[in-house]
Amino acid sequence: MLYSYQKDALNKSNPDWLYALDTGTGKTILSIHHYLKHYQGEPLLIVQPPAKLREGGWSREIQRVADYYNIAITYNELSYGKIAKDWHLYKGYFVIFDECHYIKNVSSQRGKAALSLTKLSTHFVLLSATPSSNGWMDTINYFLMFRFYKNKTEFLKRHAIYETKHFGDRSVKVISGWKEQQHLKRLYQSISTKLSKEQCLDLPPLVFEDVRFQPSREYKIIQKDRVLETKEGKIAFDTLMKLQHGLRFYANQKDKLAYTEMLAESTEENMVIFYYYQQEKDQLAHLLQKTKTIYEVSGKVNKLPSHNEWQNLKNTVTFVQYQAGAAGIELQYANIVIFYTPTYSYQDYDQALGRCYRNGQTKKVTVYRYITKNSIEEAVYEALTAKKDFTEELFKNFIGA
């Protein structure tokens, strides 16, 4: 059931392991085989994002493996939404943490619970295409799980380089770099396998089309005056957060909507639209519902076609909210992807790209990135292209604050 690159990765792994394989390279099937290779009769626990639990992908894959080998696999599933409450119920399980970047923050309840669960487990596996997108800070919880350090304080004391920044009368020490990075790199490589999609798969082409719009009148007003007159009254963008929201939302909704309508009318291929604002999705759904079959993954809705329908599926559009569905779902039935509004998170961006362009895709995938010229969107995509998050600091640089 495994490709040669998966067999090689499995042979090089230890019972506790981190698979940092690109989205779509088959981490699910590989990790099930990892469990079968190392387990001693204990049950399996899959900890995963809520969207993936609802979608049922793990259950399907486990059943497929069980049927293939004519064996029974005893397993339970747990969402990251409940791990802080229920982690203690799974002593003696072999644990797979799918999309383990959900637990990289050692200070969060989720991160603490995951660390505690690894101590109760017989063995554990971490899976993510982007386990450490923000550098060494993201690896601390992983290093604690593998017992390289006792706690976050010990890690920072040994490796963090601090500088003092002044905010008015306050002085704050912030991390500006890292010591002994070669040592950290050796530690990370000793517990992980990293593979890119290009190393693994013979996929059809992935084509990017950047669609550029002129900034809207509203955008120019907000950029200049920080105030916008609407039917409901004046809106003041008098904080950094409000200004970011205003520039992002008002970049050019009208032309984006019209261009999407044109694309939708010109094809019966299946489309996926990644969006940020609920109002964007509502406008798009109103526009396309008469001509397209609508699917959706959001904080409130999880409606996707079953795998049995994929082969004959056409003329559909799937709306995916970044926060809810950038990770953990399979959308290979679609081959036209639209980034309607950019996300600030490189991790979400990279994960979103892999929803359609992954193992099992048979068609060329075209990705349309909507970019408003001379706007915040250009700055955001510049950061994402450099594999970075678009941070508040980058936003301050963009507006010259």
C-alpha positions as CSV (number, residue, x, y, z in Angstrom):
1,M,0.0,0.0,0.0
2,L,3.0,2.3,0.4
3,Y,5.1,4.2,-2.2
4,S,8.8,3.7,-2.2
5,Y,9.4,7.1,-0.5
6,Q,7.0,6.2,2.2
7,K,8.7,2.8,2.8
8,D,12.1,4.6,3.0
9,A,10.7,7.1,5.5
10,L,9.1,4.3,7.6
11,N,12.4,2.3,7.7
12,K,14.4,5.4,8.9
13,S,12.0,6.3,11.7
14,N,12.0,5.4,15.4
15,P,8.8,4.5,17.4
16,D,8.5,8.2,18.5
17,W,8.8,10.3,15.4
18,L,7.9,13.5,13.5
19,Y,6.9,13.2,9.8
20,A,7.3,16.7,8.3
21,L,6.0,15.7,4.9
22,D,4.3,18.1,2.4
23,T,0.5,18.1,2.3
24,G,-0.7,15.4,0.0
25,T,2.2,13.0,0.3
26,G,0.3,10.4,2.2
27,K,1.1,11.1,5.9
28,T,-2.1,9.4,7.0
29,I,-1.4,6.0,5.4
30,L,2.3,6.2,6.4
31,S,1.5,6.9,10.0
32,I,-1.0,4.0,10.2
33,H,1.8,1.7,9.0
34,H,4.1,3.3,11.5
35,Y,1.7,2.2,14.2
36,L,1.4,-1.3,12.8
37,K,5.2,-1.6,12.7
38,H,5.8,-0.5,16.3
39,Y,2.7,-1.4,18.3
40,Q,2.6,-4.1,21.0
41,G,-1.2,-4.7,21.1
42,E,-2.1,-1.3,22.4
43,P,-5.0,0.7,20.8
44,L,-4.4,3.7,18.5
45,L,-5.6,7.2,19.2
46,I,-5.8,9.8,16.5
47,V,-5.8,13.4,17.7
48,Q,-6.8,15.7,14.9
49,P,-8.4,19.1,13.9
50,P,-12.2,19.2,14.4
51,A,-12.8,19.6,10.6
52,K,-10.9,16.5,9.8
53,L,-12.7,14.5,12.5
54,R,-16.1,15.6,11.1
55,E,-15.0,14.7,7.5
56,G,-14.1,11.1,8.5
57,G,-10.9,10.7,6.6
58,W,-9.0,8.8,9.3
59,S,-11.8,6.3,9.7
60,R,-11.8,5.6,6.0
61,E,-8.0,5.1,5.8
62,I,-7.8,2.9,8.9
63,Q,-10.6,0.7,7.5
64,R,-8.9,0.6,4.1
65,V,-5.6,-0.6,5.7
66,A,-7.5,-3.1,7.9
67,D,-9.3,-4.6,4.9
68,Y,-6.1,-4.7,2.8
69,Y,-4.3,-6.8,5.4
70,N,-7.4,-8.6,6.8
71,I,-6.7,-7.4,10.3
72,A,-8.7,-5.5,13.0
73,I,-7.4,-2.1,14.2
74,T,-8.7,-0.8,17.5
75,Y,-8.7,3.0,17.6
76,N,-10.3,6.1,19.0
77,E,-10.4,9.6,17.7
78,L,-10.1,12.9,19.6
79,S,-10.3,16.5,18.4
80,Y,-8.0,19.2,19.4
81,G,-11.0,21.0,20.7
82,K,-11.4,18.4,23.5
83,I,-7.8,17.4,24.2
84,A,-7.4,19.8,27.1
85,K,-10.3,18.1,28.8
86,D,-9.9,14.5,27.9
87,W,-6.2,13.8,27.4
88,H,-5.9,11.8,30.7
89,L,-8.5,9.2,29.5
90,Y,-6.0,7.7,27.0
91,K,-3.2,6.2,29.1
92,G,-1.4,3.4,27.3
93,Y,-2.5,4.4,23.8
94,F,-0.3,4.7,20.7
95,V,-1.0,8.4,19.7
96,I,-0.9,10.0,16.3
97,F,-1.1,13.9,16.4
98,D,-2.3,14.9,13.0
99,E,-1.6,18.5,12.0
100,C,0.7,18.7,15.0
101,H,1.3,22.5,14.5
102,Y,-2.0,22.8,16.4
103,I,-0.1,21.8,19.6
104,K,3.3,23.6,19.0
105,N,2.5,26.3,21.5
106,V,3.8,24.8,24.8
107,S,2.1,27.6,26.8
108,S,-1.4,26.9,25.5
109,Q,-3.9,24.5,27.1
110,R,-3.8,22.4,24.0
111,G,0.0,22.3,23.9
112,K,0.2,21.4,27.6
113,A,-2.4,18.6,27.2
114,A,-0.6,17.1,24.2
115,L,2.7,17.1,26.1
116,S,1.1,15.3,29.0
117,L,-0.5,12.8,26.7
118,T,2.8,11.9,25.1
119,K,4.0,11.0,28.6
120,L,1.0,8.6,29.0
121,S,1.4,7.1,25.6
122,T,3.4,4.0,24.6
123,H,4.7,5.9,21.6
124,F,3.6,8.9,19.6
125,V,3.8,10.3,16.0
126,L,3.7,13.9,15.0
127,L,2.4,14.8,11.5
128,S,2.4,18.2,9.7
129,A,3.5,19.7,6.5
130,T,4.4,22.9,8.5
131,P,5.4,21.8,12.0
132,S,7.7,24.8,12.6
133,S,6.8,27.6,10.2
134,N,7.9,30.3,12.6
135,G,11.3,28.9,13.4
136,W,12.8,27.4,16.6
137,M,10.1,28.9,18.9
138,D,7.6,26.4,17.2
139,T,9.8,23.4,18.0
140,I,10.0,23.8,21.8
141,N,7.0,21.6,22.6
142,Y,8.3,19.0,20.2
143,F,11.7,19.0,21.9
144,L,9.9,18.6,25.3
145,M,7.9,15.7,24.0
146,F,11.1,13.9,22.9
147,R,12.7,14.7,26.4
148,F,15.5,16.9,25.1
149,Y,14.6,19.6,27.6
150,K,12.7,19.6,30.9
151,N,10.7,22.7,30.1
152,K,10.4,25.9,28.0
153,T,12.5,27.9,30.5
154,E,15.4,25.5,30.2
155,F,15.2,25.7,26.4
156,L,15.1,29.5,26.3
157,K,17.8,29.9,28.9
158,R,20.2,27.9,26.7
159,H,19.2,29.0,23.2
160,A,17.4,32.4,23.2
161,I,19.2,35.7,22.4
162,Y,17.4,38.7,23.8
163,E,17.4,42.4,23.1
164,T,15.7,45.2,24.9
165,K,12.9,47.2,23.2
166,H,11.5,50.4,24.5
167,F,7.8,51.2,24.4
168,G,7.5,54.7,25.9
169,D,8.5,54.3,29.6
170,R,8.5,50.5,29.4
171,S,11.4,48.3,28.5
172,V,10.7,44.7,27.3
173,K,13.1,41.9,26.5
174,V,12.2,40.1,23.3
175,I,13.9,37.2,21.5
176,S,16.0,38.4,18.6
177,G,17.9,35.2,17.7
178,W,19.1,31.8,18.7
179,K,22.3,30.2,20.0
180,E,23.6,26.8,19.1
181,Q,21.4,26.5,16.0
182,Q,23.5,23.7,14.5
183,H,22.9,21.7,17.7
184,L,19.2,22.4,17.4
185,K,19.2,21.3,13.8
186,R,20.9,18.0,14.7
187,L,18.4,17.4,17.4
188,Y,15.5,18.1,15.0
189,Q,16.9,15.9,12.3
190,S,17.4,13.1,14.8
191,I,13.6,12.8,15.4
192,S,12.1,13.8,12.1
193,T,11.7,13.1,8.4
194,K,11.2,16.0,6.0
195,L,10.1,15.5,2.4
196,S,8.8,17.9,-0.2
197,K,6.0,17.1,-2.6
198,E,8.5,17.3,-5.5
199,Q,10.6,14.5,-3.9
200,C,7.6,12.2,-3.5
201,L,4.9,12.6,-6.1
202,D,4.5,12.6,-9.8
203,L,1.7,15.1,-9.8
204,P,0.2,17.0,-12.7
205,P,1.2,20.7,-13.1
206,L,0.5,23.4,-10.5
207,V,0.0,26.7,-12.2
208,F,-0.3,30.1,-10.5
209,E,-2.3,33.0,-12.1
210,D,-2.0,36.3,-10.2
211,V,-5.1,38.4,-11.0
212,R,-4.5,42.1,-10.3
213,F,-7.1,44.7,-9.5
214,Q,-7.0,48.4,-9.0
215,P,-7.6,49.5,-5.4
216,S,-11.2,50.6,-4.7
217,R,-12.3,54.1,-3.9
218,E,-13.0,53.0,-0.4
219,Y,-9.5,51.6,0.0
220,K,-7.9,54.9,-1.1
221,I,-10.1,56.9,1.3
222,I,-9.3,54.6,4.3
223,Q,-5.6,54.7,3.4
224,K,-5.6,58.5,3.3
225,D,-8.1,59.6,5.9
226,R,-8.6,56.6,8.2
227,V,-12.3,57.3,8.1
228,L,-15.0,56.0,5.7
229,E,-18.5,57.4,5.2
230,T,-21.0,54.5,4.7
231,K,-24.8,54.3,4.6
232,E,-24.7,53.3,8.2
233,G,-22.6,56.3,9.2
234,K,-18.9,57.0,9.5
235,I,-16.4,54.2,10.3
236,A,-13.2,55.3,12.0
237,F,-10.1,53.1,11.5
238,D,-8.3,54.6,14.4
239,T,-6.4,51.5,15.7
240,L,-3.9,49.3,13.9
241,M,-6.3,46.3,14.1
242,K,-9.2,48.3,12.6
243,L,-7.0,49.8,9.9
244,Q,-5.7,46.3,8.9
245,H,-9.3,45.1,8.7
246,G,-10.4,48.1,6.7
247,L,-7.6,47.9,4.1
248,R,-8.0,44.2,3.8
249,F,-11.7,44.1,3.4
250,Y,-12.2,47.1,1.2
251,A,-9.2,46.4,-1.2
252,N,-11.6,45.6,-4.0
253,Q,-14.7,43.5,-3.3
254,K,-16.6,44.6,-6.4
255,D,-14.0,43.6,-9.0
256,K,-13.2,40.3,-7.2
257,L,-16.8,39.3,-7.2
258,A,-17.2,40.1,-10.9
259,Y,-14.1,38.2,-11.9
260,T,-15.2,35.2,-9.9
261,E,-18.5,35.2,-11.7
262,M,-16.7,35.3,-15.0
263,L,-14.5,32.4,-14.1
264,A,-17.4,30.4,-12.8
265,E,-19.5,31.0,-16.0
266,S,-16.5,29.9,-18.2
267,T,-16.0,26.4,-16.7
268,E,-17.7,23.3,-15.3
269,E,-14.5,22.3,-13.5
270,N,-14.9,22.0,-9.7
271,M,-13.7,25.2,-7.9
272,V,-12.5,25.9,-4.4
273,I,-12.6,29.4,-3.0
274,F,-10.6,30.3,0.2
275,Y,-12.1,33.3,1.9
276,Y,-11.7,35.2,5.2
277,Y,-14.8,37.3,5.8
278,Q,-18.3,35.9,6.1
279,Q,-19.6,38.7,4.1
280,E,-17.4,37.7,1.2
281,K,-18.8,34.1,1.2
282,D,-22.4,35.4,1.5
283,Q,-22.0,37.5,-1.6
284,L,-20.3,34.8,-3.6
285,A,-22.9,32.2,-2.6
286,H,-25.7,34.5,-3.6
287,L,-24.0,35.1,-7.0
288,L,-23.2,31.4,-7.8
289,Q,-25.9,29.4,-6.2
290,K,-28.1,29.4,-9.3
291,T,-25.4,27.9,-11.6
292,K,-23.2,25.9,-9.2
293,T,-23.6,23.1,-6.6
294,I,-22.4,24.7,-3.4
295,Y,-20.3,23.0,-0.7
296,E,-18.8,24.7,2.3
297,V,-16.4,24.3,5.2
298,S,-16.6,26.9,7.9
299,G,-16.9,27.3,11.6
300,K,-20.6,26.6,11.3
301,V,-20.9,24.3,8.3
302,N,-19.1,21.2,7.1
303,K,-20.7,20.0,3.9
304,L,-18.5,18.2,1.4
305,P,-19.2,15.6,-1.3
306,S,-18.5,12.0,-0.4
307,H,-15.6,10.2,-2.0
308,N,-18.0,8.1,-3.9
309,E,-19.2,11.2,-5.7
310,W,-15.9,12.5,-6.8
311,Q,-15.5,10.7,-10.1
312,N,-18.7,12.2,-11.6
313,L,-18.6,15.5,-9.8
314,K,-18.6,18.7,-11.9
315,N,-19.7,22.3,-11.9
316,T,-19.3,22.7,-8.1
317,V,-17.8,25.4,-5.9
318,T,-16.6,24.8,-2.4
319,F,-16.2,27.7,0.0
320,V,-13.5,27.2,2.6
321,Q,-12.9,29.5,5.5
322,Y,-9.1,29.6,6.3
323,Q,-9.6,29.3,10.0
324,A,-11.8,26.2,9.7
325,G,-10.6,24.3,6.7
326,A,-7.1,25.3,5.6
327,A,-5.9,22.0,7.2
328,G,-7.3,18.5,7.5
329,I,-9.7,18.1,4.5
330,E,-9.3,16.6,1.1
331,L,-10.5,18.4,-2.0
332,Q,-8.8,16.6,-4.9
333,Y,-12.1,16.6,-6.8
334,A,-11.4,20.3,-7.5
335,N,-8.7,21.7,-9.7
336,I,-9.4,25.4,-9.8
337,V,-8.4,27.2,-6.6
338,I,-9.1,30.9,-5.8
339,F,-7.5,32.8,-2.9
340,Y,-10.2,35.4,-2.7
341,T,-8.6,37.2,0.2
342,P,-5.1,36.4,1.5
343,T,-4.5,35.0,4.9
344,Y,-1.8,36.5,7.2
345,S,-0.6,33.0,8.1
346,Y,1.9,31.2,5.9
347,Q,0.9,28.0,7.6
348,D,-2.7,28.4,6.6
349,Y,-1.6,29.4,3.1
350,D,0.6,26.4,2.6
351,Q,-2.0,24.0,4.0
352,A,-4.7,25.5,1.8
353,L,-2.6,25.0,-1.3
354,G,-2.3,21.3,-0.5
355,R,-6.1,20.7,-0.1
356,C,-6.5,20.1,-3.9
357,Y,-2.9,19.6,-5.0
358,R,-2.1,16.3,-3.3
359,N,-1.8,12.6,-3.8
360,G,-4.8,11.5,-6.0
361,Q,-5.1,14.6,-8.0
362,T,-5.2,13.8,-11.7
363,K,-5.8,17.2,-13.3
364,K,-3.7,20.3,-13.7
365,V,-4.4,22.6,-10.8
366,T,-4.7,26.3,-11.5
367,V,-4.4,28.7,-8.5
368,Y,-5.8,32.2,-8.9
369,R,-4.5,34.7,-6.4
370,Y,-6.5,37.9,-6.3
371,I,-4.1,40.8,-5.6
372,T,-5.0,44.4,-5.4
373,K,-2.2,46.6,-6.7
374,N,-0.4,49.0,-4.4
375,S,-2.4,47.6,-1.5
376,I,-1.9,45.6,1.7
377,E,-2.5,42.5,-0.4
378,E,0.7,42.9,-2.2
379,A,2.6,43.2,1.1
380,V,0.8,40.1,2.4
381,Y,1.7,38.0,-0.6
382,E,5.3,39.2,-0.5
383,A,5.5,37.8,3.1
384,L,3.7,34.5,2.1
385,T,6.0,34.0,-0.9
386,A,9.0,34.4,1.5
387,K,7.3,31.7,3.7
388,K,6.6,34.2,6.5
389,D,3.5,35.3,8.4
390,F,2.3,38.8,7.7
391,T,2.9,40.3,11.2
392,E,1.9,43.5,12.9
393,E,5.5,44.7,12.5
394,L,5.3,44.2,8.7
395,F,2.0,46.1,8.7
396,K,3.6,49.0,10.5
397,N,6.3,49.0,7.9
398,F,3.7,48.9,5.1
399,I,1.8,52.0,6.4
400,G,5.0,53.8,7.5
401,A,4.1,53.8,11.2
